[in-house]
Amino acid sequence: MTMAYLNGALTPLSEARISPMDRGFLFGDGVYEVIPCYGGRMVALAYHLERLQQSLDGIALSVPDTEEDLIGLLEELVQQNGGGDMGIYLQITRGVVAQRQHAFSQNCEPTIFAYTFPITPPSDGSADTAVCYRAVTRQDQRWGRCHIKSTALLGNVLHMMEAVDEGAEEVLLFNASDELTEAAACNVFVVLDDVILTPELDHQKLPGVTRRQCLELLAAHTDWSVQVRSVSKQEVLAANEIWLSSSTKELAPVISVDGQPVGDGKPGPLWSAAQQLFQQHRFDTA
């Protein structure tokens, strides 16, 4: 039985109840984090909480809980659910309102909800354990504040379904200038002529925790050439390797784009080495 946290209490997930008048339901007025946990130990928790606070600030939402409070409730939730390998979903919305209206009161009482779900540890970097992705390309049609980890994910959902409808598992998104932004549910790395590229952050991209960890690990443990800059669609289509990055995937190889193989159509050697770094250092933070 999965235990959930809701507004100060632990309860079986099947019994958790949230009002339909919650602004998270009515407007998608909330933010969230997904935190991986292996062997009862949370990965990059400080980075996730830092991004959570940035998202809360981005939607002008204050919560009474301190960072220590949030850490305590997450640790208790992990313990109550067996302390193994799991993902933790944490969502904070602006809370229940007396009537539905677009403008919000500064005196809202936030709803804080968290639950866990089972995850399989990512690949050890070998081709045998790689979970490979096929991708399609689309112009990015999401909203202009993608740096906020908002619960309003309809744009991402519709893009993901474009991939599913074409027999793929992800979609690579490009802005009006044909520059790579991200994928529907991941950040993106591109390997071109042994140079690792990833788009610089702005309002079009979520500041991914795994992206951040990857850049730190590569800087600390390799002498590889890494560039954080705009990446054109032409460069993506010419790439030797493409990686997706997310908290539950870590780094995952893309083996085809729009039906054409990436490189030789197999997980590449730089992906393998980078994912092995994650296996060794996933609990490290700068």
Stockholm file with secondary structure:
# STOCKHOLM 1.0

chainA/1-286         MTMAYLNGALTPLSEARISPMDRGFLFGDGVYEVIPCYGGRMVALAYHLERLQQSLDGIALSVPDTEEDLIGLLEELVQQNGGGDMGIYLQITRGVVAQRQHAFSQNCEPTIFAYTFPITPPSDGSADTAVCYRAVTRQDQRWGRCHIKSTALLGNVLHMMEAVDEGAEEVLLFNASDELTEAAACNVFVVLDDVILTPELDHQKLPGVTRRQCLELLAAHTDWSVQVRSVSKQEVLAANEIWLSSSTKELAPVISVDGQPVGDGKPGPLWSAAQQLFQQHRFDTA
#=GR chainA/1-286 SS CCEEEETTEEEEGGGCCCCTTBHHHHHCCEEEEEEEEETTEESSHHHHHHHHHHHHHHTTCCCSCCHHHHHHHHHHHHHHTTSSSEEEEEEEECCBCSSCCSSCCTTCCCEEEEEEEECCCCCCSSGGGCCCEEEEEEECCSCSCTTSCBSCCHHHHHHHHHHHHTTCSEEEEECTTSBEEEESSSEEEEEETTEEEECCCSTTSCCCHHHHHHHHHHHHHCCCEEEESCCBHHHHHTCSEEEEEETTTEEEEEEEETTEESTTSSCCHHHHHHHHHHHHHTTCCC
#=GC SS_cons         CCEEEETTEEEEGGGCCCCTTBHHHHHCCEEEEEEEEETTEESSHHHHHHHHHHHHHHTTCCCSCCHHHHHHHHHHHHHHTTSSSEEEEEEEECCBCSSCCSSCCTTCCCEEEEEEEECCCCCCSSGGGCCCEEEEEEECCSCSCTTSCBSCCHHHHHHHHHHHHTTCSEEEEECTTSBEEEESSSEEEEEETTEEEECCCSTTSCCCHHHHHHHHHHHHHCCCEEEESCCBHHHHHTCSEEEEEETTTEEEEEEEETTEESTTSSCCHHHHHHHHHHHHHTTCCC
//
